[in-house]
Amino acid sequence: MPDISLTTVVLLCLAALAAGWIDAVVGGGGLLLLPALLLGLPAGTPAAHALGTNKAVAIVGTTGAAITYARKAPVDVRTAVRIGLAALAGSSGGAFLAAGMSTEVLKPVIMVVLLAVAAFVILRPSFGTAPAPGPVTRRRVLAAIGLGGLGIGFYDGLIGPGTGTFLVLALTALLHLDLVTASATAKIVNCCTNAGALAMFAWQGAVLWQLAALMAVFNLAGGMLGAHTALKKGSGFVRVVLLTVVFALVANMAYEQWLA
């Protein structure tokens, strides 16, 4: 355990609880969890340790949410795992290129995309409220594997914030899912990408396991509670949380780009 105060540990655990809830409902829990770790860990702690600990915490909450969803939501686990494996490959490629590329150039583009997504969801009140009619063709499944897996996985490795949210939107649009089922499917995909990233960080010795284990308990509780909330409240509730997270992502990126 790093040398941090009891107050900081409590605040980090509360952040893990809230991040687990947000991530289970619509993705984007890392928007809260990673900054909390960066602020809470002692000065001089390598950033890789915050990233590795974040993955060790997040994978527990994500797995708990995925199991909760899978028991009650009509999730196609086989398709979700196929997308997840593609996302694992994509995130590896993104992480490989991230070392030699300035992500600052890409952030304004991502902000525009996010605002366009928000406008689309606002102007289409019926988006994701119920499964779209018609069968899901093989072409759509392949598109989900390519865009939702390789494409968004690549973005996760290159930049990261909002990966879960992008997954929910892509799965809703491509696989004709309602927002609740899309969130459930996204959790299984997230399990795959988190496992790959955690394995790499663990191999590098960049995980603070004692702190991660404590925070993971709270993240697991938040993840399972968030999944239950989404299942109970339905797609309309998820839609509101989705828009809130999208605007929070834009605000966070804008701050980092121009004010930090």
N, C-alpha and C positions, 0 to 999 in steps of 0.2 A: 504494500500500500504506500503510495507517495505521501510525503510529509505535508498534509493539508489539514485544515481545521475541521472540527466536527460540524460546524455550521455549513462549511462548504460541501462536505459530504452529504449532508441532509438536502441542501439545495440541488446538488447533482442528482440525487435519487428522485427528487420531485420533478426535475427536468426530464429524467428518464421515464417517469410515469406518464407525464403529459405527452412526451414524444411518442411513446408506445400507443397511446390512444389516437393521436392524430394520424400516425402512420397506418394504423389498422383501418381507420375510416376511409382515408383517401390518399395516403402516401404523404411524404414530405416531413416525416418526423425528424430526419437528420437536420432540417432547418433549425430546429431547437436544440437537439442533443449535441451536435458537433460544436457549435459556438459555446455552449455551456461548458464542455470539456476544455476547450481552448482557453476560456476565461478562468476556470476553476483549478486547473493543474498549476503547479508551481512554475514561476518564471524560469525559463531556461529548459523546460521540458521539450524535447523534440516534437515537432508537429506530427511526425509519424506515429508517436505514441498515442496522441489524441485520436488520430484516424483509426489506428488498430483497435484501441479500446472502444471506440464508437462502433466498429463492426462487431466486436465481441458482445456488446450490449444489444445492438439492434437485431442480431440474428436470433436471439432468444425470444424477443418480443414478436418478431416477424413469424417465427415458427409457431408460437402460441396462437397468434391471430390466424395463421393459415389452417391450423388444426381446427380451431373454433369454426371458421367459415366452412371448411370442408364437410363438417358434420351436418350443417344445416342449409348451406347454399348449393345450388346445382352446378358445381364446378367440374369442368372436364379436366381432370388431373393430368391425363396423358398429354393433351395439348399444352397445358400450362408448363409441364416439365420440358417439353420440346422447345417452347419459347424460352424457358429458363436456361437451358443448355446453350442456345444461341446467344442469349444475353451474357452468359459467362464468357463466351468467346469474344463477343463484342467489347465487353468491359476490359478484357485483357489487352485487346488492341488499342483501346482508348488510353489506358494507363501507360502503355508502352510509348505512345506518341506524345503524351502529356508532358513528358520531361523536356522535349525540345520545341514545344509550341506555347505561345502566349495565349492563355485563355481569356485575357482581358479584351482581346479583339472580338471574341465570340459572344461575350456576355450581352452587349447591346442587341445582338441578333436574337438571342434567347429571350430577352425581355420583350421584344416586339412579338415574337411567337407566342409568348405567354399571354400578352394583352389580346392578341388575336383569338387565342383560345377562350379567354374570358368573355370576349364579345360574342363569340359563337355560342357559348353556353347560355349567356344572358338572352340572346335573340332567339334561341331555340329552347323554349321552356320544356319541351317534351323530350329533349336529348337525355337518354339514359334512364328515363322514368320507368320504362318497360322494355323487354326484349323486342328488337325490331322484327317485323314479320319476315317470313321467307327463310329458306335453308341457308346455312353457312357453307359456302362452297370450298372446295379444296384450294382454290386460288386465294380466297380470303384467309384461310389458315396459313398458307405460305407467306402471304403479305404480313400477317401478324408475327410470324417467326422472323421475317426479314426486318420489318420496321420495329415491332415491339421488342424483338430479341436482339438482333445484331445492331440495329440503329440506336435504340434507346440504351442498350447495354454499352455501346461505344461512347455515347454521351455520358453515361455514368462514370466510366473510367476516365474520360477527358475532363469533365467539369463536375458533375455530380448532383447539385441541388435540384430537387423536383423530379427525380427519376421516377419515383412511385406515382406521382401525379400524372406525368406523361404516359406511363404505362396504363393507368386507369382510363385515360382518354382514348388512347390507341386501341385498347381492347374493346372498349364500348363501341367505337366506330367500326372497327374491322370485323369483329366477331358477333355483332348484333346483340351485345350483352346489355343488361341493365347495370346501373352504376354499382349496385351492391355486389352482383356476381363478378363484375370487372375488378372491384377491389379485392374480392376473394382470390381471383385468379392472379392478380398482381402480387399478392403475398407469396404465392408459391414461386413465382418468377424471382421475387426478391430473395427468397431463401437460397436459390441457386447462386445468384450474384454475390450475396453476402458471404456464402460459404467459400467461394473462390478467393475473394478479397481477404477474408480472415485467415485462410491458410497461408497466403503470402505474407501477411503482417506477422503471423505467429512464427513463421520460418525465419523472419528477420528479427525476431525478439522484440517487436514493437507493440506488445499488448500488456497493459497493466492488469494482470489477471484478478488480483484481489479486489480492486476497485470495480472492475468490470463485472465480477460475480455479484457484488452487492447491488450495483445499479441494474443488472439484468433482472433481478427479482422484481423490481419496480417496473421495469420496461415490459416484462412478461404480463404483469397484472394490468398495465395500461393497454397492452395489445389485445388481451382477451376481452377486457371491458369495452374497448373500442369496437371490436368485431361484434360483440353482443349488441352494442348500441346501434350500429349500422343495420344489423339484421332486424332489430326491433323497430327502428325509426323509418327505415326504407330509403328509397332512392332520392326522394325529395330532400331529406335531411343531408344525405351525402352530397347532393348538389350544392347546398349552401356551404358546407365545409370545404368543398372543392374550390369554389370561388374565393373563399377566405384565404385558403392556402396559396392559390395562384397569385392573388394580390400581395400576400406577404412575401412570396418569392421575388416578385418584381421589385418590391420596396427594398428587400435585402440586397438584391443584385445592384440596384441603383445606388444604394449607400456605399457598397464596396467599390463600385466603379468610379464614383465621382466625389464622395464625401469622406471616405475612410482615409 
